[in-house]
Amino acid sequence: MPKEEMLPSESEWMIMETLWRCGHDLTSAEITDRLPKSSKMSQRMVRVLINRLCKKGMLTYTVDPDDARVYHYTAARGREECQRAKGDAFAESFFEGNKLSAAFTLLDRVQLSEAQIKELESIIAKAKKNK
């Protein structure tokens, strides 16, 4: 499977977000109930997406000890790891792999708070030290 296909799609990302927010395993029904109402995903669609995420290695599962028909799903990869991979894929797709150009493009379009500016300055200071 190509690298890009190993990343969660937008719909799959909602399922991952639900599991990350929750912090523990959930059944497909529990995931469906916790999705934003705006998603309008059916239980069947959630199960299809869960199967895809399992094949991509994004989710793991255990079988319920009391009912073998019930699976409990857990995120196998963390949010930050997935965000980095998505960011890398974005830079590769639209900026010929130049992450700095991607960052400049994104930063140029937002109004940063003082806290965000300090965080950015901290990242730059760290990069200067690692030269």
BELTAFEN-V192461 format. One record per backbone hydrogen bond with DSSP energy under -1.0 kcal/mol. CO is the residue of the C=O (numbers start at 0). NH is the residue of the N-H. If there is no record, write none. Layout:
<<CO/NH> <CO/NH>>
This chain:
<<2/5> <3/6> <8/12> <9/13> <10/14> <11/15> <12/16> <13/17> <14/18> <15/19> <16/20> <17/21> <18/22> <25/72> <26/30> <27/31> <28/32> <29/33> <35/38> <41/45> <42/46> <43/47> <44/48> <45/49> <46/50> <47/51> <48/52> <49/53> <50/54> <51/55> <52/57> <52/58> <53/56> <57/75> <59/73> <61/71> <66/69> <69/63> <71/61> <72/25> <73/59> <77/81> <78/82> <79/83> <80/84> <81/85> <82/86> <83/87> <84/88> <85/89> <86/90> <87/91> <88/92> <89/93> <90/94> <90/96> <94/97> <96/98> <97/101> <98/102> <99/103> <100/104> <101/105> <102/106> <103/107> <105/108> <106/109> <112/116> <113/117> <114/118> <115/119> <116/120> <117/121> <118/122> <119/123> <120/124> <121/125> <122/126> <123/127> <124/128> <125/129> <127/130>>
